[in-house]
């Protein structure tokens, strides 16, 4: 039980987080520092996510007020949120019930349009 997260617009106000779990589910959140908590923008599942030890190509697109999650060349979900305008990017690997886990990243690319 683990997930990979891509983060965009990280700042003092919060960040957007795209979580892709290896059980085929995903979440798109906004972390709001004023609330001190996550705001769920969308949660669901997708057959585009390869489960188990398979490899996934995960892309988070943050342009304007549109936040799009793409997994293995399939657009999984686009949501709209206007709260965060700019910030840094990041990458995270999380384990919820199992330790140790081994995660491997082939590459991480950030592009500014």
C-alpha positions in Angstrom: 0.0 0.0 0.0 1.9 3.0 -1.3 1.5 6.0 -3.5 3.5 8.5 -5.5 2.7 12.2 -5.3 3.5 15.0 -7.6 3.3 18.5 -6.1 2.9 21.9 -7.9 2.6 25.5 -6.7 4.2 24.8 -3.4 4.3 28.1 -1.4 3.5 29.5 2.1 -0.2 29.4 1.2 -0.1 25.7 0.4 0.2 23.4 -2.6 -1.6 21.1 -5.1 -0.9 17.4 -4.7 -1.6 14.6 -7.1 -1.5 11.2 -5.4 -1.4 8.0 -7.4 -1.7 4.8 -5.3 -0.5 1.4 -6.5 -4.0 0.0 -5.9 -5.4 1.9 -8.9 -6.8 4.9 -7.0 -5.8 8.6 -7.0 -6.5 11.9 -5.3 -6.1 15.5 -6.2 -5.8 17.8 -3.2 -5.0 21.3 -2.3 -3.2 21.7 1.0 -4.3 25.0 2.6 -1.9 26.3 5.2 -4.5 28.6 6.7 -6.8 25.6 7.4 -3.8 23.4 8.3 -5.5 20.6 6.3 -6.0 19.1 2.9 -9.0 20.1 0.7 -10.1 17.2 -1.5 -10.6 18.3 -5.1 -11.2 14.8 -6.5 -10.8 11.2 -5.5 -11.3 8.2 -7.7 -9.9 5.2 -9.5 -8.6 4.6 -13.0 -7.7 1.5 -15.1 -4.9 3.6 -16.6 -3.0 3.1 -13.3 -0.9 -0.1 -13.5 -1.1 -1.8 -10.1 1.4 -3.7 -8.1 5.1 -3.6 -9.2 4.4 -2.3 -12.7 5.8 1.0 -14.0 3.6 4.1 -14.3 4.3 7.3 -16.1 2.6 10.1 -14.0 2.2 13.7 -15.2 0.7 16.6 -13.3 -0.2 19.6 -15.4 -0.9 22.9 -13.5 -1.8 25.6 -16.0 -4.0 28.6 -15.0 -6.9 27.3 -12.9 -6.8 23.8 -14.5 -5.1 20.9 -12.8 -4.8 17.7 -14.8 -3.6 14.3 -13.9 -2.3 12.1 -16.7 -1.3 8.5 -16.1 0.4 6.3 -18.8 -0.7 8.8 -21.6 -4.3 8.8 -20.4 -5.9 12.0 -19.0 -7.4 10.7 -15.8 -9.0 13.9 -14.4 -9.0 17.6 -14.8 -10.3 19.8 -11.9 -10.5 23.6 -11.6 -9.2 25.5 -8.6 -8.2 29.2 -8.5 -6.6 29.4 -5.0 -2.9 29.0 -5.7 -1.1 30.9 -8.5 2.6 30.0 -8.3 5.2 28.0 -6.4 7.7 25.2 -6.5 7.3 21.6 -7.6 8.0 18.3 -5.8 7.9 14.5 -5.7 7.0 12.2 -2.9 6.7 8.5 -2.2 4.5 7.3 0.7 3.9 4.0 2.4 0.8 3.6 4.6 0.8 0.1 6.0 4.0 -1.6 4.9 7.7 -1.1 5.7 10.1 -1.1 4.2 9.2 -0.2 0.7 11.5 0.3 -2.3 10.6 2.9 -4.8 12.5 3.8 -7.9 12.1 6.9 -10.1 13.5 6.8 -13.6 13.2 10.6 -14.0 11.5 13.7 -12.8 11.0 16.7 -15.1 9.5 20.1 -14.4 8.6 22.3 -17.4 7.5 25.9 -17.1 5.4 27.0 -20.2 
